[in-house]
């Protein structure tokens, strides 16, 4: 009897704060969540059978006649959460696939414009946000270590190397800055400052008149952190660079994405101006 009551209370406690638990466990994937929902639903069905088999005594121990009503409510909530999780999984799959395809297309077109670059030898475009197979994308499987202040930990010499490259850029040594930022992104791949390094390398290359290479750097900055603080500027600069390269259609699509993705960012206004200048429809 006590086991029945305890099982029922556990099921109720798990179902009520379920969305909060999802938010707290950032290492979970959507597939994990769906599996847990299925397991919990199965346990609820078993509990219902046990409760009914126990007769009036079991029903009273579980809280009276309203016990089944509460179980039905929990079951309905689980069904709704399962449905919403599946819908989110499908949406994430579509967004990741579309974004990855767009990045791959831009990489191909930029390669065509670069001397000595063979599109046939381009590596397979990395999936945005990591491997999203099975819609695990929104999960954060690993995070940079943080110090007590909440800021990501930097590797030894990482900040110094970044500052050195930034100083070269600020002093007008664009070639030196481009080379240093390129070396930085290779040495600290995936680091907290890597996105900034890609973007600033694009700025240095743009000053050197190497528009194609600058566009690739802006693309790397955006694809590496499509929701990061540099994302609106990187997407704007990428679209502008494509326009300068004569890739008008791609430039229009890219610039249009700025306002769609970041409607409140200042870059959205600049993108609108650029769209009109290019005569985008």
C-alpha positions in Angstrom: 0.0 0.0 0.0 2.7 2.4 1.0 4.6 1.5 -2.2 1.5 2.4 -4.3 1.2 5.8 -2.5 4.9 6.5 -2.8 4.9 5.7 -6.5 2.0 7.9 -7.2 3.5 10.8 -5.3 6.8 10.4 -7.2 5.0 10.4 -10.5 3.1 13.5 -9.6 6.2 15.3 -8.4 8.1 14.4 -11.5 5.4 15.5 -13.9 4.6 18.9 -12.3 8.0 20.6 -12.6 9.1 18.7 -15.7 9.7 21.8 -17.8 11.8 23.3 -15.1 13.9 20.1 -14.9 14.5 20.3 -18.6 15.8 23.9 -18.3 18.1 22.9 -15.4 19.7 19.9 -17.1 21.4 21.5 -20.1 23.2 18.3 -20.9 20.0 16.5 -22.0 19.2 16.1 -25.7 15.7 16.1 -27.1 16.0 12.4 -27.7 16.9 11.9 -24.0 13.8 14.0 -22.9 11.5 12.0 -25.2 12.9 8.7 -23.8 12.3 9.9 -20.2 8.8 11.0 -21.1 8.1 7.6 -22.5 9.5 5.9 -19.5 7.5 8.1 -17.1 4.3 7.4 -19.1 4.9 3.7 -18.9 5.4 3.9 -15.1 2.2 5.9 -14.8 0.3 3.2 -16.7 1.8 0.5 -14.4 0.9 2.6 -11.4 -2.7 2.9 -12.7 -3.0 -0.8 -13.1 -1.5 -1.4 -9.6 -3.9 1.1 -8.1 -7.0 -0.5 -9.7 -5.8 -4.0 -8.7 -5.4 -2.8 -5.1 -9.1 -2.0 -4.8 -10.6 0.5 -2.4 -7.8 0.3 0.1 -5.2 1.2 -2.4 -7.4 4.0 -3.7 -7.8 5.5 -0.3 -4.1 5.3 0.4 -3.4 7.2 -2.8 -5.8 10.0 -1.8 -9.3 8.9 -2.5 -11.5 8.8 -5.6 -9.7 11.8 -7.1 -6.5 9.8 -7.4 -7.5 8.6 -10.9 -8.4 12.1 -11.9 -5.0 13.4 -10.9 -3.4 10.5 -12.8 -5.4 11.3 -15.9 -4.3 15.0 -15.6 -0.6 13.9 -15.3 -1.0 11.5 -18.3 -2.5 14.3 -20.4 0.4 16.6 -19.4 2.9 14.0 -20.4 1.2 13.5 -23.7 1.3 17.2 -24.4 5.0 17.5 -23.4 5.8 14.5 -25.7 4.0 16.1 -28.6 5.7 19.5 -28.0 9.1 17.8 -27.8 8.6 16.0 -31.1 7.5 19.2 -32.7 10.5 21.0 -31.4 12.8 18.2 -32.6 11.4 18.4 -36.1 11.7 22.2 -36.1 15.3 22.0 -34.9 16.1 19.5 -37.6 14.7 21.8 -40.3 16.5 24.9 -39.0 19.9 23.0 -38.7 19.6 21.4 -42.1 18.6 24.7 -43.8 21.3 26.7 -42.1 24.0 24.1 -42.8 23.0 24.0 -46.5 23.2 27.8 -46.8 26.6 27.9 -45.2 27.8 25.1 -47.5 26.5 26.9 -50.5 28.3 30.1 -49.5 31.5 28.2 -48.9 31.3 26.7 -52.4 30.6 30.0 -54.1 33.4 31.7 -52.2 35.8 28.9 -53.2 34.9 29.5 -56.8 36.0 33.1 -56.5 39.3 32.2 -54.8 42.4 31.6 -57.0 43.6 28.1 -56.5 40.6 26.8 -54.6 39.0 23.7 -55.9 35.4 23.3 -54.9 35.6 19.6 -55.3 38.1 19.4 -52.5 36.1 21.4 -50.0 35.5 19.5 -46.8 31.9 18.6 -45.8 30.3 21.5 -44.2 30.1 21.1 -40.4 26.6 20.9 -39.0 25.5 24.2 -37.4 25.6 23.8 -33.6 27.4 20.5 -33.8 26.0 17.1 -34.9 22.3 17.5 -34.7 21.4 14.0 -35.8 18.3 13.0 -33.9 17.7 16.6 -33.0 20.1 16.8 -30.2 21.0 20.4 -31.2 19.5 22.5 -28.4 21.3 20.5 -25.8 24.6 21.8 -24.5 26.8 18.8 -24.1 29.8 20.8 -23.0 30.4 24.3 -21.8 33.6 26.3 -21.4 34.8 26.2 -17.8 33.8 29.3 -15.9 35.5 31.1 -13.1 33.6 32.5 -10.1 32.8 35.7 -12.0 30.8 33.7 -14.5 33.1 34.5 -17.4 34.6 31.7 -19.6 38.0 30.5 -18.7 40.7 31.4 -21.3 43.6 29.2 -22.2 47.1 30.3 -21.2 48.2 33.2 -23.4 44.8 33.3 -25.2 43.9 36.8 -24.1 47.4 38.1 -24.7 47.5 36.6 -28.3 44.1 38.1 -29.0 45.1 41.5 -27.7 48.4 41.4 -29.7 46.4 40.8 -33.0 43.9 43.4 -32.0 46.6 45.9 -31.4 48.0 45.2 -34.9 44.6 45.8 -36.4 44.2 49.1 -34.4 47.6 50.3 -35.5 46.8 49.8 -39.2 49.0 46.6 -39.6 46.2 44.8 -41.5 48.4 42.1 -42.9 49.9 41.4 -39.5 46.5 41.4 -37.9 45.0 39.1 -40.5 47.9 36.6 -40.1 47.8 36.8 -36.3 44.0 36.3 -36.1 44.3 33.3 -38.5 46.9 31.7 -36.3 44.7 32.5 -33.2 41.6 30.7 -34.7 43.8 27.6 -35.4 45.4 27.6 -31.9 42.2 28.3 -29.9 39.5 26.6 -32.0 36.2 26.9 -30.3 37.5 29.2 -27.6 35.5 32.2 -26.1 37.3 34.6 -28.4 37.4 32.6 -31.6 34.3 34.2 -33.1 35.7 37.7 -32.4 39.0 36.6 -34.0 37.2 35.4 -37.2 35.3 38.7 -37.4 38.3 40.9 -36.9 40.3 38.9 -39.4 37.5 39.7 -41.8 37.9 43.4 -41.0 41.6 43.3 -41.6 41.2 41.4 -44.9 38.5 43.9 -46.0 41.0 46.7 -45.4 43.5 44.9 -47.6 41.0 44.6 -50.4 40.9 40.8 -50.1 37.1 40.7 -50.3 36.7 37.0 -50.9 38.9 36.0 -48.0 37.1 38.6 -45.8 33.7 37.1 -46.8 34.9 33.7 -45.7 36.2 35.1 -42.4 32.8 36.7 -41.8 31.1 33.4 -42.7 33.3 31.6 -40.2 32.4 34.2 -37.5 28.7 33.8 -38.1 28.5 30.0 -38.6 30.6 29.5 -35.5 28.2 31.5 -33.3 24.9 32.2 -35.2 23.4 33.7 -32.1 26.5 35.3 -30.6 27.0 39.0 -30.1 29.0 39.3 -33.4 26.4 37.4 -35.4 24.4 40.4 -36.8 27.5 42.3 -37.8 29.1 39.2 -39.3 26.0 38.4 -41.4 25.8 42.1 -42.5 29.5 42.2 -43.5 29.1 38.8 -45.3 26.2 40.1 -47.3 28.0 43.3 -48.2 31.1 41.4 -49.2 29.1 39.1 -51.5 27.6 42.2 -53.1 31.1 43.5 -53.8 32.0 40.2 -55.3 29.1 40.4 -57.7 27.1 37.6 -56.0 24.0 39.8 -55.9 21.4 37.1 -55.4 23.4 35.5 -52.5 24.0 39.0 -51.1 20.3 39.8 -51.1 19.4 36.6 -49.4 22.1 37.1 -46.8 21.3 40.7 -46.1 17.6 39.8 -45.9 18.5 37.3 -43.1 19.9 40.1 -41.0 16.5 41.7 -40.5 14.8 38.3 -40.2 17.1 36.9 -37.5 18.0 40.2 -35.7 15.1 42.6 -36.2 16.0 44.8 -33.3 19.8 45.0 -34.0 21.2 48.2 -35.5 22.7 46.1 -38.3 19.1 45.3 -39.5 18.7 49.0 -40.5 22.1 48.9 -42.3 21.1 45.7 -44.1 17.9 47.3 -45.3 19.9 50.2 -46.8 22.2 47.7 -48.5 19.3 45.7 -49.9 17.9 48.9 -51.5 21.3 49.8 -52.9 21.7 46.4 -54.5 18.1 46.6 -55.9 17.1 43.4 -54.1 13.4 42.4 -54.6 
